[in-house]
Every structure is written in structure tokens, then in C-alpha cells.
Amino acid sequence: MEMDWQARALKTIDLVPELDYATRFYAKMLAPLRLFPARVKADGTYEEIKDGPPVEVLDRIRDSGGGKAQILTNYGRLMAITGEGNLFGHDLNTEDEAWLFCWNDELRVERSKDDSISKIIWTPSVTSKAREFSPEEAVVYKMWTPHPRRSGEAGSPMRAIIEGSVAEELIALTRSVLAQATSRAGRGILIIPQEISPPPSGTEGDEDPEVNAWITMIAEHLEAQIAQAGSPAAAAPYLMDPPYEYADRIRVLQLHDPAHDYLERELRKEAVERCARGMDFPIETLMGLGGTNHWAAMQILMDMWRTHGAPLAMQLTSDLTVVYYQPTLKEMEYEGWQETVIAADPSAITTKADRNDDVKLAAEYMAIGPKGIRKLLGINEEYAPKPDEVLMMLKARGRNQTQKSDPQSNGNDPAADGPPAPGPEGDSGRRTRVTASVDRKMGVIELAVMRCRELAGIRIKQKAQRHYPDHLAFIEGVPFSDVASSLGQELVKTMGLGGSIALVSGGADNLRSLLGVWGYGKDSANIFAEMVEAHAGNSLFQPGFPEFSDQLASLAGTLEEAA
């Protein structure tokens, strides 16, 4: 049953653009959500279900375009305006089956004497012909936001704005501003001494002999300006030549102070702010983000999702789960229907469109591999570099670094290009590199990582012995490789030893030397050793021996294949 405030709320959004914008913002925020079936685990987290009846039941809810965006949009808007709506599916089990979320006015449900649904009548617009469906052809699920006074009544942010007359106040102020802008009375009265008015001319026919000819001519001039608005003639002043002694007596009498015109503007601004608060809506968004910088605007939008969008998304998934999803699964006798729910993935809303900076930072800290970088940047896998191309790029990077450090260098550093090809004097170490297997390289890398962790442990323990004796209790009898993880990052930070990369610095020196023995150029060896130290530093505070990143493992294979 429609309540009076709901009808007024629906009418108000057509009159107040600020409120219309607020409700559309909620709708647009929900539209990109990805809904998926999930199983609730014991710890409260969700495990996505990829196939089976749960997927089929959820996929059935599609709007006429084949997706769910319009359903989510209408849900967000109606919940913000009326707090109530209907999930309506029609033409069930046919090619024309479609679902929508609509207001009560579109639907009329007729019931039999036993209160069962006998007919559903759908009228999408006042000009369209009504369609009738049987209970087998259509279904209606009512959803609403419970009002705190009565759980069976709907409530929404608009309710207080409507019943508190804030919206009516804003509409009245807007109409007052319009009246001021279009009224001629506010422009004053032109006063002309009667003594300088020209005498009345001879009258003809029905003309009034008492009519002031001068006033008539001025009125005609003003009317011509309105008729020719925008033309040069409209901007031309009216010319008159009164006697000198009366010229300074021609004046305009103001009916009010022009400096205080449109007092309603400030009152209207205050009313808009009250509406924003009443809509449970960030004022900065409704009043505009023009006064904030880029980062502040992004933070406002993120905060809005967490504080306003996420709760609405949770209500949506809960409503769908309770009124449609679980009852349907129960009717299908699906095992575990009680733990099966609809969940929402907001990544399309909360993830920045441009993730270049995030990808670069993740790559710098070795938190992502080459394949992941290509995926996030939208680069097709067919463009992945071949092993020989990777080595070639490493060599080029080494030459560039040499040129930067030595301006006189021409880039032809033999060390950067590796050892010379085999000749009559022997293989110069190249055959040794060829015979070194990937497993052997990974074993050497493991030793280098262990050395990095041991070196960090030695530095931490020596500093603790000299200046932090209280910390020794945490690392007494602990192997050097586990000192950092046993003491913890927070306590190590208080010791002023620098970051984790500084603690492991130099741990890969032996690896760097060994790569030189195997025949790799100095720059290539330095790059690989720095990667090993970065890996050891990033995993320094993890208990136990760290797992290797995909980047290190793939690079070891790349060096082997390119050997």
C-alpha cells in the first residue's frame, strides 16, 4: 500500500534537481556490482560457487538487456526515494523471460478468496496497454527498508525530508527566486516631471486625449527591446531632451535595495545542505567537488562507498537471498541451501581505472610477476618476451647504466655483454654456464637468500647486545636466519637499523661473484643479485624459509635457456 509521503517523494525528485541527483548517484553506485553465488564458511567469509543450481538460479535474474545493471540501478534509486519496491519477473520459462525492479504503481496483484495470487497486471506506463499474467507466468517479490517505528512500513532517507517539509521549503525558495528574476515590479518606477511632458496631440477616433505621449513612447521602446532581444537595437537607450532645469529630476524610484536582491539564494543553499544530510549523503558530493583537489575527491568517493554504498549493497544481497534465492534453492531440494547466499563484488567500483602506479609499485616490491603485470595492464600474453629477449633487455639495461655512470663510455663494455665466444684458447667460462642447470641456480639462490637472512640476524643481534639488552630474550638461541622474524618488524624498527633491504644488503655478494665466474656480465650479475636481496628483504620477517617469487624462478629459467 502506497503511503502519502512516498507519492510526494516521487513527485519531489522531479522538482528538485539536487535530490534527483542524490538518488541517481546511489543508483549508479550499485550498477557496476558483480553478484555471485557463495557459500558461507565457518569463519564468516564467502567461498564463490562456480557452477550448479546456485549459479543457474542467480543467472535467471536478468533484465531485458541480458544483465543486471538496470535491476541494480532501479533498486538503488527506489530504496533512496521510497524505501520500497518489487522484484518482478514475467514471461517465465520462455525466450522473453525478463526481470525488473519497479514501483508499486506498475503492478496490481489480484488475489483469490484463499489469499493466493490469481492474476498479476503490469502497466509499465500510463500510455501503454496493461498486460495480465497468471501465477505461472509471472512472480513478484516485495522488498523494503523497515521503518524503526513499524518493521512492516517502509522508510527511506527521503521520508524525513518530505514529512519535515524541507523539500517544500526548497521548492518555495526556488519559486521565489524565479519570481524575482521574472518580475518587472522589482526594477523600480521611472519618474518624469509632468512639466516636461509634451502636450497631447490631436486625438483621432477612440484615442484618449489624457494619455501622456511621452510615457507611451517609452513603453513602446521597452516593448521593442523585449521583442528584439539580443539585437543592437535592444541595447540602445531611449533618447530624450528635457529642459535643463528639469533634467536632474528624472529618476528611478527603487522599490527595494538592489544590493539585497535574491536573499533566497543563501536560504536555498542552507536547504540543500539540510537535504544532503537528510539523504545520508556526503555534502561535498551534493554541493560539488570543485573546491577539492584530485586526491581529496577520490577519498570522498571511496568513503562514500564504505559508509553509504556498501550498506546498500549488503541490503540488496540480503533481500535477494531471503525473498528469492534461498526459497528457490530449498524448493529445488538443493543440499546446503541454508549456507548458500548471494554476495557482491565491488571491485569494479573501488578499483581505480588507471592502475599503472599500483602495478609499478607492486613490481618494485616484487609482489607481482610478469604475467600478472601484463594482465592488469591489459597486455595480451602473446606479447610476453621470449627468454632470449629477456636476456637481451637485461644486457641493454646494463649498458644504459654503464653509460649513465661513465659519460665517456660508448656502451661497448665487454663485461656487460658476457664472455667472448669459445675460441682456440678455450671456452672462457661459457661452457660452464651452459652446463649449469636451473636446479643448480635455484640451489645457489637459496643459499644467497639464507645468507641475506643470516646477515640481517647478525646485525640485529649485535645492535641488541650493545643498546637493547631487553630484546635479547626474544632471540636467545635463535638461529641468525630467524632472528628478524622472531623479534618482529615493530621491535626491529625501534632499533634504528633502517629498512629490511638495508639489513640484507651485501648478502648476495657471493652470488654476484659466482655469476661472474659462470660468465655473466657485471651489470647482469648485479641486477640478478639485487633482485635476490630484494626478495630476501621483503620476506625477512616471515617465519620459516620464504617461498620464491615467480619472478626469481622465471629469471633463473630464462638465464638457463639463454645460456
Secondary structure, 3 states (H helix, E strand, C coil): CCCHHHHHHHHHCCCCHHHHHHHHHHHHHHCCCEEEEEEECCCCCEEECCCCHHHHHHHCCCCCCCCCHHHHHHHHHHHHHCCEEEEEEECCCCCCCEEEEECHHHEEEEECCCCCEEEEEECCCCCCCCEEECCCCEEEEEEECECCCCCCCECCHHHHHHHCCHHHHHHHHHHHHHHHHHCCHHHCEEECCHHHCCCCCCCCCCCCCCCCHHHHHHHHHHHHHHHCCCCHHHHCCCCCCCCHHHHCCCEEECCCCHHHCCCHHHHHHHHHHHHHHHCCCCHHHHHCCCCCCHHHHHHHHHHHHHHHHHHHHHHHHHHHHHHHHHHHHHHCCCCCHHHEEEEEECHHHHCCCCCHHHHHHHHHCCCCCHHHHHHHCCCCHHHCCCHHHHHHHHHHHHHHHHHHHCCCCCCCCCCCCCCCCCECCECCCHHHHHHCCHHHHHHHHHHHHHHHHHHHHHHHHHHHHHHCHHHHHHHCCCCHHHHHHHHCHHHHHHCCCCCHHHHHCCCCHHHHHHHHHCCCCHHHHHHHHHHHHHHHHHCCCCCCCCCCCHHHHHHHHHHHHHC
